Amino acid sequence: MTQRSVLAKFPQVDHHQASGELAEVYEDIHKTLRLPWVAFGIRVMSQFPHFIPNAWAALKPNISTRYAEDGADLVRLNSIIPGPAMPNPTPKLVALGWKDAEIAKLKSALDLLNYGNPKYLILITAFNEAWHERNAGGRNEAPLKGRDAELIPYGLPKGVEKFDLIDPNEAPVRTQAVLRDIRDASLHHGPATDYRVLGVWPDYLEIALKDSLAPVALTAEYEETARHIRKIAREHVKGFDKCAGVAWRDMTDKLSSEQIAGLTGLLFMYNRFIADITIAVIRLKQAFDGPIDATENKYTN
């Protein structure tokens, strides 16, 4: 009998695998959202021809605005689970031999993830609402104006480079095991991009799971926080000037019935998955430096 690895990579089109039009879309997503990664959900849905390029083309003019940035900021500010603070992992990392520079590098990665996850919740919410022909923008009497209509800068923030994501198929057994345990703690289908970034520090991930994630996973407080930020995102995308996605009925000439059904399930799932991850990673940064630092937009003022 063939022995399976501890963890297998969920099917997706990773950054280095994208080519042609999809590669161009990935690059535009990086620069428009000002983020060093393309979301897990986008990489999975990119296996379906035409959907991501079409949905992104509809979303881009909307999510490029200050209004969209403010929506992500509002999601971020509401992503703290009420309750006692979790222990700061710094003493445990120092006891394991970590130096200040490595801890600073880890915290910087958390800051970038916390900047991006709320933006991806706005994105996936717009895609999901438009897919079902609910209000994803374009139904307002007047367009955005003033600061709301301004465009945010295009391109990665100064000094920020694209993330390297560890491959779950090729990671050391210890890393695969902690990625699996984090996945299973929240009943997810695969490790989020965030954990593929943080997987270079298995010492830290083991501490984070034990002290910060496991105590709140699947609790009523976690679920209510996720419900609340999903609602914020749904209300915010209604303010977009134009519909920020594509409806399934408009894709029937490009996708089979099976593909439309598959995308419907994925959009539903990732609308919840990204909310979960937003809360989880803000919680990880909160453990280091508190809730104000964890929820701050540090990259687009």
C-alpha positions as CSV (number, residue, x, y, z in Angstrom):
1,M,0.0,0.0,0.0
2,T,1.3,3.4,-0.9
3,Q,1.9,5.6,2.2
4,R,0.3,9.0,1.9
5,S,2.1,12.2,3.0
6,V,0.9,13.9,6.1
7,L,-0.6,16.7,4.0
8,A,-1.4,17.1,0.4
9,K,-1.7,20.4,-1.5
10,F,-5.3,21.3,-2.4
11,P,-5.7,21.6,-6.2
12,Q,-5.0,25.2,-7.3
13,V,-3.0,27.3,-9.8
14,D,-0.1,28.7,-7.8
15,H,1.7,31.9,-8.8
16,H,4.5,30.2,-10.7
17,Q,2.0,27.9,-12.6
18,A,-0.1,30.8,-14.0
19,S,0.6,31.7,-17.7
20,G,-0.9,33.9,-20.4
21,E,-4.0,35.9,-19.5
22,L,-4.2,34.4,-16.0
23,A,-0.6,35.3,-15.2
24,E,-1.4,38.9,-16.3
25,V,-4.5,38.9,-14.0
26,Y,-2.4,37.6,-11.1
27,E,0.1,40.4,-11.6
28,D,-2.6,43.0,-11.8
29,I,-4.2,41.7,-8.6
30,H,-0.8,42.0,-6.8
31,K,-0.4,45.6,-7.9
32,T,-4.0,46.8,-7.6
33,L,-4.6,45.3,-4.1
34,R,-0.9,46.2,-3.2
35,L,-0.5,42.7,-1.8
36,P,2.4,40.2,-2.0
37,W,0.2,37.2,-2.7
38,V,-2.9,36.1,-4.7
39,A,-5.5,34.6,-2.4
40,F,-6.0,30.9,-2.0
41,G,-9.6,31.1,-3.2
42,I,-8.5,32.9,-6.4
43,R,-5.9,30.2,-7.1
44,V,-8.4,27.4,-6.6
45,M,-11.1,29.1,-8.8
46,S,-8.6,29.8,-11.5
47,Q,-8.9,26.2,-12.5
48,F,-12.3,27.1,-14.0
49,P,-11.7,28.8,-17.4
50,H,-12.7,32.4,-17.8
51,F,-14.2,33.1,-14.4
52,I,-11.4,34.9,-12.6
53,P,-10.4,37.1,-15.6
54,N,-14.0,38.1,-16.1
55,A,-14.8,38.7,-12.4
56,W,-11.6,40.6,-11.8
57,A,-12.3,42.9,-14.8
58,A,-15.6,43.8,-13.2
59,L,-14.2,44.2,-9.7
60,K,-11.0,46.1,-10.4
61,P,-12.5,49.6,-11.0
62,N,-14.4,49.3,-7.7
63,I,-11.7,47.8,-5.5
64,S,-9.1,50.3,-6.6
65,T,-10.9,53.1,-4.7
66,R,-10.4,54.6,-1.3
67,Y,-14.0,53.5,-0.6
68,A,-13.0,49.9,-0.9
69,E,-9.8,50.4,1.2
70,D,-12.0,52.0,3.9
71,G,-14.3,48.9,3.8
72,A,-11.3,46.6,4.4
73,D,-10.2,48.8,7.3
74,L,-13.6,48.5,8.8
75,V,-13.5,44.7,8.5
76,R,-10.1,44.7,10.1
77,L,-11.2,46.8,13.0
78,N,-14.1,44.4,13.7
79,S,-12.1,41.2,13.6
80,I,-11.1,41.0,17.2
81,I,-12.7,38.1,19.1
82,P,-13.9,39.4,22.5
83,G,-12.3,37.8,25.6
84,P,-9.1,37.6,27.4
85,A,-5.8,38.2,25.7
86,M,-3.7,35.3,24.6
87,P,-0.1,34.9,25.8
88,N,2.7,36.8,24.0
89,P,4.7,34.2,22.1
90,T,8.0,36.2,22.4
91,P,9.3,34.6,25.6
92,K,8.8,31.1,24.2
93,L,10.5,32.0,20.9
94,V,13.4,33.6,22.7
95,A,13.7,30.4,24.8
96,L,14.0,28.5,21.6
97,G,16.9,30.7,20.5
98,W,15.1,33.2,18.3
99,K,16.8,36.5,17.7
100,D,15.1,39.9,17.6
101,A,15.7,40.2,13.8
102,E,13.8,36.9,13.1
103,I,10.9,37.9,15.4
104,A,10.7,41.2,13.6
105,K,10.6,39.4,10.2
106,L,7.7,37.2,11.5
107,K,5.8,40.2,12.8
108,S,6.3,42.0,9.4
109,A,4.8,39.0,7.6
110,L,1.8,39.1,10.0
111,D,1.3,42.8,9.3
112,L,1.2,42.2,5.6
113,L,-1.2,39.3,6.0
114,N,-3.4,41.4,8.2
115,Y,-3.4,44.2,5.6
116,G,-4.5,41.9,2.8
117,N,-7.0,39.4,4.3
118,P,-9.8,42.0,4.8
119,K,-9.3,43.2,1.3
120,Y,-9.7,39.7,0.0
121,L,-12.9,39.4,2.1
122,I,-14.3,42.4,0.3
123,L,-13.2,40.8,-3.0
124,I,-14.7,37.4,-2.4
125,T,-17.9,39.0,-1.0
126,A,-18.3,41.0,-4.2
127,F,-17.7,38.0,-6.4
128,N,-20.2,35.9,-4.4
129,E,-23.0,38.5,-4.3
130,A,-22.6,39.3,-8.0
131,W,-22.7,35.6,-8.9
132,H,-26.1,35.2,-7.3
133,E,-27.4,38.6,-8.7
134,R,-27.6,40.2,-5.3
135,N,-26.4,43.7,-4.8
136,A,-22.7,43.9,-5.5
137,G,-22.8,47.6,-6.6
138,G,-24.2,49.6,-9.4
139,R,-27.6,50.2,-7.9
140,N,-27.0,53.6,-6.2
141,E,-28.6,56.8,-7.3
142,A,-25.3,58.7,-7.3
143,P,-21.7,57.6,-7.9
144,L,-18.9,57.7,-5.3
145,K,-17.4,61.2,-5.0
146,G,-14.7,63.0,-3.2
147,R,-12.2,60.9,-1.2
148,D,-14.3,57.8,-1.7
149,A,-13.8,57.9,-5.5
150,E,-10.1,58.5,-5.3
151,L,-7.8,55.6,-6.4
152,I,-5.3,54.1,-4.1
153,P,-1.7,53.8,-5.3
154,Y,-0.9,51.0,-7.8
155,G,1.9,48.6,-7.0
156,L,3.3,46.9,-4.0
157,P,4.1,49.2,-1.0
158,K,7.7,50.3,-0.9
159,G,10.1,47.6,0.3
160,V,7.4,44.8,0.0
161,E,8.3,41.7,-2.1
162,K,6.0,38.9,-3.1
163,F,5.7,36.0,-0.6
164,D,7.2,32.7,-1.1
165,L,4.7,30.0,-0.3
166,I,6.0,26.7,1.0
167,D,4.6,23.7,-1.0
168,P,2.6,21.4,1.4
169,N,3.7,18.4,-0.7
170,E,7.4,19.1,-0.2
171,A,7.5,20.6,3.3
172,P,9.2,18.7,6.1
173,V,7.0,16.3,8.0
174,R,6.9,18.5,11.1
175,T,5.7,21.4,9.0
176,Q,3.1,19.3,7.2
177,A,1.8,18.1,10.6
178,V,1.3,21.5,12.1
179,L,-0.3,22.8,8.9
180,R,-2.7,19.8,9.0
181,D,-3.4,20.5,12.7
182,I,-4.2,24.1,12.0
183,R,-6.4,23.2,9.0
184,D,-8.3,20.6,11.1
185,A,-8.8,22.9,14.1
186,S,-11.1,25.1,12.0
187,L,-12.4,22.2,9.8
188,H,-10.9,23.8,6.7
189,H,-10.1,22.0,3.5
190,G,-6.4,23.1,3.2
191,P,-3.9,25.4,4.7
192,A,-4.5,29.1,3.9
193,T,-1.8,31.1,2.2
194,D,-1.1,32.7,5.5
195,Y,0.1,29.4,7.0
196,R,2.0,28.6,3.9
197,V,3.9,31.9,4.5
198,L,4.3,31.2,8.2
199,G,5.2,27.6,7.6
200,V,8.9,28.6,7.4
201,W,8.6,29.0,11.2
202,P,7.1,25.7,12.5
203,D,8.3,26.6,16.0
204,Y,6.1,29.6,15.9
205,L,3.1,27.9,14.3
206,E,3.1,25.2,17.0
207,I,3.0,27.9,19.7
208,A,0.4,29.9,17.8
209,L,-1.9,26.9,17.4
210,K,-1.7,25.9,21.0
211,D,-1.9,29.4,22.6
212,S,-3.9,31.6,20.2
213,L,-5.9,29.5,17.7
214,A,-7.0,26.3,19.3
215,P,-8.6,27.9,22.4
216,V,-11.1,29.9,20.2
217,A,-11.5,27.7,17.1
218,L,-15.2,26.8,16.4
219,T,-16.4,28.8,19.4
220,A,-19.6,30.8,19.4
221,E,-17.5,34.0,19.8
222,Y,-15.4,33.1,16.7
223,E,-18.5,32.3,14.6
224,E,-20.2,35.5,15.6
225,T,-17.2,37.6,14.8
226,A,-17.0,36.0,11.4
227,R,-20.7,36.5,10.8
228,H,-20.3,40.2,11.7
229,I,-17.4,41.0,9.4
230,R,-19.1,39.1,6.5
231,K,-22.1,41.4,7.0
232,I,-19.9,44.4,7.0
233,A,-18.3,43.3,3.7
234,R,-21.8,42.6,2.2
235,E,-23.1,46.0,3.1
236,H,-19.9,47.8,1.9
237,V,-19.9,46.2,-1.6
238,K,-23.4,47.6,-2.2
239,G,-21.7,51.1,-2.4
240,F,-19.6,50.3,-5.4
241,D,-20.4,52.3,-8.5
242,K,-20.7,49.3,-10.8
243,C,-21.5,45.6,-10.3
244,A,-18.2,44.2,-8.9
245,G,-18.4,40.7,-10.4
246,V,-20.2,38.4,-12.8
247,A,-23.5,36.5,-12.5
248,W,-23.6,32.8,-13.2
249,R,-26.3,33.2,-15.8
250,D,-23.9,35.4,-17.8
251,M,-21.2,32.7,-17.8
252,T,-23.3,29.8,-19.2
253,D,-21.7,30.2,-22.6
254,K,-18.3,29.8,-21.1
255,L,-18.8,27.3,-18.3
256,S,-20.5,23.9,-18.1
257,S,-23.3,23.2,-15.7
258,E,-20.9,21.2,-13.6
259,Q,-18.4,24.1,-13.5
260,I,-21.1,26.6,-12.5
261,A,-22.2,24.3,-9.7
262,G,-18.6,23.9,-8.6
263,L,-17.9,27.7,-8.6
264,T,-21.1,28.3,-6.6
265,G,-19.9,26.0,-3.9
266,L,-16.4,27.5,-3.9
267,L,-17.7,31.1,-3.6
268,F,-19.9,30.1,-0.7
269,M,-17.0,28.3,1.0
270,Y,-14.3,31.0,0.5
271,N,-16.7,33.8,1.7
272,R,-16.5,32.0,5.0
273,F,-13.0,30.7,4.8
274,I,-11.4,34.2,4.3
275,A,-13.4,35.6,7.2
276,D,-12.0,32.8,9.4
277,I,-8.5,33.5,8.3
278,T,-8.9,37.3,8.7
279,I,-9.8,36.8,12.4
280,A,-7.2,34.1,13.0
281,V,-4.2,36.1,11.7
282,I,-5.2,39.3,13.4
283,R,-5.3,37.3,16.6
284,L,-1.8,36.1,16.0
285,K,-0.5,39.7,15.7
286,Q,-2.7,40.7,18.6
287,A,-0.8,38.3,20.8
288,F,2.5,40.2,20.1
289,D,1.5,43.8,20.2
290,G,-2.2,44.2,21.1
291,P,-5.4,44.8,19.3
292,I,-4.7,48.4,18.1
293,D,-1.5,47.4,16.4
294,A,-3.1,44.2,14.9
295,T,-5.9,46.1,13.3
296,E,-4.0,49.0,11.9
297,N,-3.6,49.7,8.1
298,K,0.1,50.1,7.9
299,Y,0.5,50.3,4.1
300,T,-2.1,52.6,2.5
301,N,-2.9,55.8,4.4
